[in-house]
Amino acid sequence: MHVFAVLAAAVLFGTTGTSQALGPDDTTPLSIGVMRMVIGGTGLALLAGLLARRHARRRPADARPAPRLGLRPLLLMAVTGICLALYQPLFFLGTERNGVAVGTVVALGSAPVMAGLLEWLLTRRLPTATWAVATGAATIGVVLLGAGGDVGGGGTDPAGLAGSLGAAASFAVIANVQRRLLDAGWDPFTVVGGMGASSALVALPVLPFVDVSWLAEPAGLAMALWLGLGTISVAYVLFTWGLGGLTAATAATLTLGEPLTAAILGLTVLGERLSLLAVIGLVVLGIGLALLARGSRAPRDPRPFAVEG
């Protein structure tokens, strides 16, 4: 069941870019991102809060005492919420400018690399040789995608590429900050719920300043509810619960379903066409991701941290 939960979450995450593309034409990356966070962040905070309280009631009497809520953990959870809120318009900018297949794969393919680099900078632990090779392959894949783009598109749009890379950087911060909270003994659902609540609080003040008139359209409302409740609230709860029963290696392999889902939907449902150079980039990036997953077989605490979509 844990395997299917994480795989289902990865598939839900992978539908994000296609959902945006199938929505109303008058949307913007900022308006979609804001609505996704207001709806999804609120729903995630409520669901995760209920599950965290359930965990607390079932906590064994001889278990390690729960950490005390202070300024530092509150600030760290707020950082994850801010980064998740920033992720949204950056991710949608990348998919809007470069298509779902390229935009999503660049963002998700670059994220593990950036997360690993940031972890190295924070902990000074040298990466393994496998990680270095995988990082090199993933970087080459992103470069080839950037140079190739879609057929007839004249290469990848620089602003869209910057958006995808910015989304990846936001994820890198989330992954490392949540790792610190989990290592400090915080319940995974408390951590992910704090991220949801803070992201909703960050997005809410922006709502009056963006045009969300597209919500009046049935397609717009359906897109907002799916992106918020489906790809944020439900997906993160499934992901967090599933990872609690899996090894890091298995979890890393299953998360490859996210970029795979996005690429397949982009090429089939949306009819996107990639140049030969971009296809080669996708293959090389896939090799890098597979190596990253294989490299995760080194012993490590399998407790979860969020990986976005």
DACOR-V423981 format. One record per run of one state. SS is the DSSP state (H for helix, E for strand, - for the rest). FROM is the first residue (numbers start at 1). TO is the last residue. If there is no record, write none. Layout:
BEGIN
((SS:FROM:TO) (SS:FROM:TO))
END
This chain:
BEGIN
((-:1:1) (H:2:14) (-:15:15) (H:16:22) (-:23:28) (H:29:57) (-:58:70) (H:71:98) (-:99:99) (H:100:123) (-:124:128) (H:129:148) (-:149:149) (E:150:150) (-:151:157) (H:158:183) (-:184:187) (H:188:204) (-:205:206) (H:207:209) (-:210:212) (H:213:216) (-:217:217) (H:218:243) (-:244:247) (H:248:254) (-:255:255) (H:256:268) (-:269:273) (E:274:274) (-:275:275) (H:276:295) (-:296:309))
END
